[in-house]
């Protein structure tokens, strides 16, 4: 029996990671699957950081975070964040853009 996996892009992974970090604000929060996802996220981010922009464009699915569907469903229930819902992803991206504009309303300074 094969395990069904899901590939999460950078934004979808960040959504789940944000939900986990919110839960970890409680010092008593402990969850093995959340810890495992956090490790996968860090490894994936490190891989992206050392990879050229060209490789990222040529092989986009290689750099997606792969997780079993069962673990993803568990994390969705745990965090209350659904990275598979297009509307929720859109709202999250808009929220990130608003935060970015608040931090740097005039754009990058050189």
N, C-alpha and C positions, 0 to 999 in steps of 0.2 A: 504494500500500500504506500503510495507516494504522498509526500507532504505538500500541500498546496502553499505556494509562497506568493507574496505580494511585493512589488517593487515600489518603494516610496521615493519620490524626488526630494530635492533639498527642502522645499517649503513644507511638504507633507511631514517629513522627518522632524523639522523644526517645530511644527505644531504639536506633535506628540511629546517632543522633548520639553517644550514649554509647559505642557500639562504635568509632566513628571516633576519638573523643577518646582512648580507651584505646590505639588503634594509634598515635596521634600522640605518645604519651609517648616513643616511640622517635624521636630527633631525625633519623634518616635516612629515616623514612617519608615517602614522597611518592606521591600518587595523585591524578590529575586528577578522576576521578569522585567520590572522597571530598571533594575540595575543592569541586567543583560542588554536591554535596549540602549541604555545610556552608554555602555561600552561600545556597542555597535555604532552608535551615532558618532562618538569621538573618533573611532577608527575611520569611519567614512569621511568625516570632516578633515582629518589629517591627510587622507588619500587625495581628497579634492585640493587641499592646500598645496601639495607638492606636485600636482599635475598641471601641465600646461593647458591654457585655454583651448588650444587646438584639439588636444586629446579629448577634452571634455565635450567639445562639439562633435567630434568624429564618433565617439563611443558613449553616448549619453546613458544608455541603459547599464553599462558597466559600472558607472558611478552612482547608481541608485542603491538605496539601502534595501537589502533583501531580508524579509522577515516572514515567518510562517503566518498564514491567515489566522490560525487559532490564537497566536500570541498577539497579533494586531487587534483582533476582536476583544481580547482581554484588556489590552491597553486603552482601547476606545472606551470600554465600560469604566475602567479605573479612572481615567483622566477626564472623561466627558468631552473629549475632543475627537471629531471624526474627520480624518484627513481624506477620506474617500468621498465626502460630500462636497460637490463642486461649489455650492453656495457658501459653505463654511470656509473653504479654502479662499474663495474670493474675499470674504469678509476679513479673514486673517491677513491677507496681503494688503488690503486697504488699511487695516489697523497698523501694520508695520510701516507703511508709507506715511501715515499720519504721525507716528512716533518719530520717524526719521525727519520729517519736516519740522517737528517741534524742536528737535535737537539742533538741526542745522537749517533754519529757514532760508538762508541766503546761499546755500550750496557750499561746496568745499572751498576753504580758504587756502590760498597759496602764497 
